[in-house]
């Protein structure tokens, strides 16, 4: 097949969508497909993938995004592809797979993650924001004015959001959970990285390490997680990997409450050593379509504590691979973390976590996405 893959920024360090795009397009090429990635000029693609650079214009993020969507649509209008696959702020696609979920649902989650007194101001701000007006305009085209032939939801939660906010017919939605590279993320990594990374941060052998990887601290529940770490806990550390402007304030708060117990690393080039050094992964998000970092933690053999608003939690069984809590429920989150100071329980859950990840590999995801592509070909009358 000749495939156009649309993503505004393709740099694996940016997050889950970009990581997925790199892995998936590489697999497409390996299977003999002709893959053209439409992305900004600074995109990084694997060997065999053709980069179609999009010279965006405009001012600010929303201006660049709108420019990208328009230019890609123009470029696609003069060239034929068997399948056009978009994963972000793009239009005119056959397959739409929003890795950020439904934007209106994300905004609602951002409001829920805000303190009660600020929620009304947050809603008003979104309504009056020129940037959000651009995003509403694009999302309306994606779902209503020029809908895809197949919508790929990363979880049942996202399927419900598509139906709730835009009445997408059930028969047009395919649920395909993220897949994880179970070779790169593996419990054996502890043999190489655990001791050296813990030594770098001065973490003792007997300390339990809780880990979270996030850039959007508020949406991912990092403030609530940091608040759970107090001096009354047994010996432990919370390691926060990611860059966010809330870091300074959260660090000061953590130091006043539990000196030395919360470590902020900032952005890192490779998260593998951090999973290897950790004992538990905690991701109390307010909204996550299907968190790739949770799958990476499961594949690394870590028990996971996450929230009901993470599509990845649908794959888990509460109390088996970890725990599923309500977002924003600080006491419940702290209590589950307390349970995981039990070493035999952690080990048991870690083995179950790895077994679950092995059912959700990149190859498994690829097969399900190919089935969605076949649906597109049938609906376009191109079935071979």
N, C-alpha and C positions, 0 to 999 in steps of 0.2 A: 504493500500500500504506500501511497504518497501521502504523508501526514504533515499537517501544519500544527505546531504546538505553540500556544500563545501564552507568554508570561512576561510581565513588564520588566522585572529584574530577575536575572538568573545568576545568583551567587549563593552557594550553599551556606555561607556563614550567616545569611540573613534570616534563616528560619526553616520551618518544616516544609512549606510549599516549595521553596527553592531546592531543598534536599530531595524531595520527592521528584520534582521535575528532572533533576540531573540523573537520578537513578532510573526513572522510567524511560526517558529518551535514550539512555545508554542501552537499555534492554531492547527497545524497539529496533535500534540499529543492529544489535547482535542477532536479532531474529530475521534480519534481511530487509527491513522496511526503510524507505527513504524518508528521513526526518528533517524537517525545516523548523527551526526554532525562531519565532519572531519575538525579539526582546530588545532592550536598550543596547546601545553600542558597546557598553562595557561588560556585557554578558560573557560568561565562561561556559563553553560547551565541550562535551567529550569528543574524542576522535570519531569521525564518521558522521557527526551531526553537523548540518549546515546552518550556520548562524545567519539570519536575515536581520541585520541591524535596523532599528527603528529610530530615526533622529528626532527625538521628542523636542517639543518647544513649550512655551507657556511659562507661567510664573507659579512657583510653589508646587507642593505635592499634587493638589487637585488639578492644577493647570497641566502639569506633566502627564498625569494619568489620563485626562481627557484627550490630550494631544496623542498619546500612545494609542488609545482606543480608536480614534478617528483615522490615524495614519495606517494602522494595521488593517482596518476595514477597507481602506482604499487599496492597499497592496494586495489584499485577498481578492478584490473585485476583478483583477486582471490575470489571475492565475487559478488553475483548477487543482483541487486536492481531493483525495478520496474521503479524508476525514480531517476536520478542523476541530482541535481540542483546546479549549480555553480553561484556565484555572484561576483567573483573577478578574481584574477590571477590563474585560474585553467583550466585544459583541460580534455578531455574525459567526457564531461557532455552531458546529454540529453537536459536540459534546461539551457541556458546561459542568465543571467539577470545582465548585468554589471551596478552596482550601481554608478560607476564613469563615466559611458558613454563610448564612444569609445575613447581610449587613444590618438589616433592621433588627434582627435578633441580637447581634453583637452590641448595637447601641443600647438596647434594652438591658443587656447584661452589664454594660458600663454604668448605667444608671443605678442598677441594683448594687454594684460594687462601691457606690459613693455613699457617704454618710447621709443620713435621712434629711438633714437640713439643707443639703446641697442638691438634692435630687431634682427639685423643681427647676432650679437654675440650670442644671445640666440639660434637662429636656428643652428648656427655652433656648439654650445655647445651640443645641443640635438643630433646632428648627430654624434658627436665624443664620446659621453658619453657611457662608458661600461654599466652603469646601464640602460640607455635607449635602448641599443642594446638587453639586456635581455628582456625588456618589449616588444620590437618590435617582438622578436622571439616568445614569448608566445602568443601575440595577433595574429600573423600570424597563429599559430596553432588553436587558438580559432575560427577564421573566415574562414580560407582557407584550411589548411591541415587536420584538424579533426573537422569540424564544428558541432555544436549542431543540434539536430533535430528541436528544437524550440528556437528562439531568442526572449527574452522578452525585449522590449524597454520601458523605463520609461516615454517616451513622444514621440510625433511626431518628435520633433527635433532629438532625438536619433535614431529613425527609419531612418530619412534622412541621418544621419551620417553613420549608418551601410551600407546603400546603396551607399553613395558617396565614402566611403573609401574602402569598401570591396565587393560591388556588391551583398549583401545578397538578395536573391529573396524575393519579397514582401510577398509571401505566407508562408514564414518561419518566419515572424516577427509578434509578437503580441504586441500591445501597451497596457501596464497595468501601470497606474499611481500609485504612492505611496498611501497608506492609512494612516490614522492618528487615534490615540486613542482619540476619542472625549469625553471620560469620564475623562481621566487623564488631557487632555488639554481642559479647559472649562472656560468661562467667570466668573463663580462662584468662581474661585480660587482667584479673587481679594479680596473677602471678608476676606480671610485668610491671604494672603501674601502681598497685595499691600502696606498697611500702614507701616508694619514693614520693608520691604525691602527698600522702599523709605527713611525711617528714617535712615537706616543703611548708606546710601550714602549721607545723607544730602539734599535730594531732597524735595523742597517745594511743597505744595498742588497745587499751580497754575502753576507749571512747566510742560511743555509737554515733555514726555520721548520718545525718539526714541531709538529703540533697534536693534542690529544685533548680531547674534550668528554665529561665524565662527572661524576656525582654520587657514585656508589658506587665510590670509588677502589679498594678492595681487589678487588672482584669484576671490575672492568674492567681490572685489571692495571696500574694507574697506578704503584704502587711499583716494579715491574719496569722500567717504561718510564723512570721518573726515574733509576733506577740505570744505565741505558744511556748517560746523558749525562755525559760526563767531559771534563776539560780537554784530553784527547788527541784529541778529535774536531776536525775542521775547524770553521770559524766557523759556529755554529748557535745556535738557541734552541729550547727546548721550551716551548710555551704550553699550560698546563693550564686549561681553562675548566670551572668547576663548583665546588660548595661541598661540603667534607667535613671532618670533624674530624681526619683524618690530615694535613691540609695543613701545619700548623705543623711537625710532625716531618719531613715530607718536604722542606719548604723548607730546614730547618736542615741536613739531610743533603746536599741538592743544593748548598748554598752552601759546605759544607766540601770538596766534591769538585770542583765546577765553578762557581766564583762568577759570579753574574749570568746563567747560561745557562738556568735554569729560571724561568719566569714563571707565577705562580698568579694568575689574574684574579678568582677567585670566580665567583659566578653572574652572568650577563649577560642583559640583556633581549632581545638579538638576536644570534644566532650568525653571521649572514650575513657581517658584516665580518671575522670571525675566519677563516672559510674563505677569504675573498678575500685575506687577508694571508698565509696559509700556503702552503707548498710541498709538504708531505706530511702526510697524515692517518694517525695511528697509534692502533690500538685493540686491544691485546693481551688481550682479555677472556677470563675463565674460563667465562662463560656469557652468551650473548645470543641470544634467539630469532631475531631478524633486525634488527640494529641500524639504526635510522633515521638516526643520525648518520653511519654509514658511507655510506648511500645519498645523504645530503646532500653529503658530501665528494666522492663520485663525480660527482654532478651538478655540483659546483663545479669539476670538472676537476682534482681532486687525485689523485695516486697514493695507494693505501691499503695499509697494512700492518695486517692483522688476524689473528685466530687461527682455528684449525679449530673452536673452540667458539662461533663466531659464525655463525648461520644465514645471514647475508648473504654469508659467504665462499663459499657454494654457488653464488652467482651469478657469482663471479669466476673467472678462470683465472690460476693462480699464474704470475707472471712477465709477465703482460700488463697488467692494470690496477693491479698492485701485487704484494704478496706475502702468502701465507698461512703462518703459523707455528704451532707448538704453543704453547698457553698455558703461561706459566711458564718458557719456554725463553729465558732472558736472552741467552746468547751468539748464538743464532740470530736473535733480534730485533735485537740490535745490529749483526750482520753485514748484515742486510737494510737497516737504516737507513744504514749506511755506503755501500751500493750507490747509494742515492738522493741522494748528493751529486753524482752525475753529471747535469748539467743536460740534455743531450739525452735521456737515459733518462727523467728526470722528465717532460719535455715529451711524449715518446712515450706514456708510461703515462697521463699526464693526459688526452690525447686519447682513448685507449681507455676511460678511466674515464667520461668524458662520454658516449661512445657507448653504453656499457653502461647508464648511468642512463636514457638516453632510451628504453630498452626496458622500464623499470619505473616508469612514471609513475603519478600518482594515478588517471588515467583507466583505465589498465590494471588496477590493483588494484580499482577500482570495478566494472569488468565482471566480474571473477572473483568478487567478493563477491555480485553480483547473481545469478550462477549458483548460489551456495550458498543464497541466499534462495529461488530457484526450487525447489531441492531440498526445502527446508522446506515450501513451499506444497504440493508434491506429496505429501509424507509426512503433511501435515495434511488432505489432501483439499480444498485451497483453490485448486488450480491453475485459472487462468482461461483 
